[in-house]
Amino acid sequence: MSRSERYAKIIREEIAQILQTKINDRRLRAVTITLVEVTGDLSVARVHYSVWDEKNFNRAKAKQAIEAATGFIRRELGQRVEARIVPELRFIYDDSIQRGVDLAKKIQSLNQNHEPSATA
């Protein structure tokens, strides 16, 4: 595992913990950090996040909340990690969880519509 991969793992864990314990913004309750990618020079971290309950938590509002909290999250991260450089955080919405849920629903629907009839 490379240095940037190890650092990305640490950043992912710390940001997830910051969101759970340090930020009281209701719009972020359903946000999950799915992946962090750090550039080779450790100056930028692309933080991928998902909203797991889009029925009750609006994705656009979550984005606004994350953007508003980015400075705070970066400062907290700087206090928690031992590094000379605290990377610039770029939050990117990750729709893979929602796509997976949608795909599972489609498969389930197809299975229900094409169940073989029982013969006696």
C-alpha positions in Angstrom: 0.0 0.0 0.0 1.4 3.4 -1.0 1.9 6.3 1.3 -1.0 8.2 -0.4 -3.3 5.2 0.0 -2.5 4.9 3.7 -3.1 8.6 4.2 -6.4 8.4 2.2 -7.5 5.6 4.6 -6.7 7.7 7.6 -8.5 10.7 6.2 -11.6 8.7 5.3 -11.8 7.3 8.9 -11.2 10.7 10.5 -13.7 12.6 8.3 -16.3 9.9 9.0 -15.7 10.3 12.7 -15.8 14.1 12.5 -19.2 13.9 10.7 -20.5 11.6 13.4 -19.2 13.3 16.5 -18.3 16.9 15.8 -21.0 18.3 13.4 -24.5 18.7 14.5 -26.0 19.6 11.1 -29.1 17.5 10.5 -28.5 17.6 6.8 -25.4 15.5 7.2 -26.9 12.6 9.3 -27.3 10.4 6.2 -23.9 11.1 4.7 -21.4 8.3 4.3 -17.8 8.7 3.2 -17.3 6.1 0.6 -13.8 6.7 -0.7 -10.9 9.1 -0.4 -8.3 9.6 -3.0 -5.2 11.6 -2.2 -2.9 13.1 -4.8 0.7 11.8 -4.8 2.0 15.0 -3.2 -0.7 14.8 -0.5 -2.0 18.3 -1.3 -5.5 17.4 -2.4 -8.0 14.8 -1.1 -11.0 13.9 -3.2 -13.6 12.8 -0.7 -16.4 10.8 -2.2 -19.6 10.7 -0.2 -23.1 9.3 -0.5 -26.5 10.0 1.0 -27.9 6.7 2.1 -31.4 7.8 2.8 -32.4 10.1 0.0 -36.1 9.8 0.8 -35.6 11.7 4.1 -32.4 13.6 3.5 -32.1 15.8 0.4 -28.9 15.3 -1.6 -28.6 19.0 -2.6 -29.0 20.1 1.1 -26.3 17.6 2.1 -24.0 19.1 -0.5 -24.6 22.6 0.8 -24.0 21.4 4.4 -20.7 19.7 3.4 -19.5 22.7 1.5 -20.3 24.9 4.5 -18.5 22.5 6.9 -15.4 21.9 4.7 -13.2 24.5 6.5 -14.2 23.1 9.9 -13.6 19.5 8.8 -10.2 20.4 7.4 -9.2 22.1 10.7 -10.4 19.1 12.7 -8.5 16.8 10.4 -5.3 18.9 10.9 -5.6 18.4 14.7 -6.1 14.7 14.3 -3.5 13.6 11.8 0.2 13.9 12.1 1.2 15.4 8.8 2.9 18.5 7.6 0.3 19.0 5.0 -3.4 18.9 5.5 -4.8 18.4 2.1 -7.4 20.6 0.4 -10.7 18.7 0.6 -12.8 18.3 -2.5 -16.1 16.6 -1.8 -17.6 14.6 -4.7 -21.1 13.0 -4.6 -20.9 9.2 -5.2 -24.1 7.8 -6.5 -22.9 4.1 -6.5 -24.9 3.1 -3.5 -28.1 4.5 -5.0 -27.4 2.9 -8.3 -26.9 -0.4 -6.5 -30.2 -0.1 -4.7 -31.9 0.7 -8.0 -30.3 -2.2 -9.7 -31.3 -4.6 -6.8 -34.9 -3.3 -7.1 -34.9 -4.0 -10.9 -33.6 -7.5 -10.4 -36.1 -8.2 -7.7 -38.9 -6.9 -9.9 -37.7 -9.1 -12.8 -37.5 -12.1 -10.6 -41.0 -11.6 -9.3 -42.4 -11.1 -12.8 -40.6 -14.2 -14.2 -41.1 -16.8 -11.5 -41.8 -20.2 -12.9 -45.3 -21.4 -12.2 -45.5 -24.4 -9.9 -46.7 -27.6 -11.5 -48.4 -30.3 -9.5 
